[in-house]
């Protein structure tokens, strides 16, 4: 049984992300690609420091509307995106505007 991402070392997370990228190259169905992309962003989020994400406006990978980040809980950023008052994304999907 695989470890949880939160239990993996940085080296193990890097290996996991490489496996996911390789699987993405061979994925045939859009739903499978989306699932692998979510796994990749989740694994990558565990390599980031939550303290590097203060409240503010962030672009969200794959989304046109920015996120007004209000707080970080673990490896997830929570805030307001458009009309959604409780949007959340892995930190790896966010980039400061």
TAKARA-V939320 format. One record per pair of residues at least 4 apart in sequence whose C-alpha atoms are under 6 Angstrom apart, sorted by sequence separation. I is the first residue (numbers start at 1). J is the second residue. If there is no record, write none. Layout:
BEGIN
i: <I I>
j: <J J>
END
This chain:
BEGIN
i: <8 72 80 72 80 27 72 80 81 59 71 79 80 58 70 79 24 58 69 70 78 57 69 78 57 68 77 56 68 77 56 67 76 55 67 76 77 55 75 76 75 17 45 61 60 60 59 58 59 58 58 58 57 45 45 45 42 44 41>
j: <12 76 84 77 85 33 78 86 87 66 78 86 87 66 78 87 33 67 78 79 87 67 79 88 68 79 88 68 80 89 69 80 89 69 81 90 91 70 90 91 91 40 75 93 93 94 94 94 95 95 96 97 97 90 91 92 90 92 92>
END
